[in-house]
Amino acid sequence: MHEKIAIKLANQIAQLNYDNTVLQVQNEEKDIRIAELEQLLDDATKGDD
């Protein structure tokens, strides 16, 4: 009985770790996109002094 519970918990932990990794990758992709957009904005407003 305890072994089944331990296996279920280990599987849940593995799934959460995977989900967390996916979210971290998505956040990194968004950070890159934000940096790209900030650069475009900076380039577009350089001549507006």
C-alpha positions, 0 to 999 in steps of 0.5 A: 500500500505504501509503495503505491502511494509513493509511486503516485507521489513520485509520478506527481512530482515528476509531472510538476517538475515537467510542467515547471520546466515548460513554464520556465521555457515559455517565460524565457521565450517571452523575456526574449520577445520583450527584449526584441520589442524594447529594442524595436521601440528604442530604435523607433524613438531614437530620432524623436529628440 
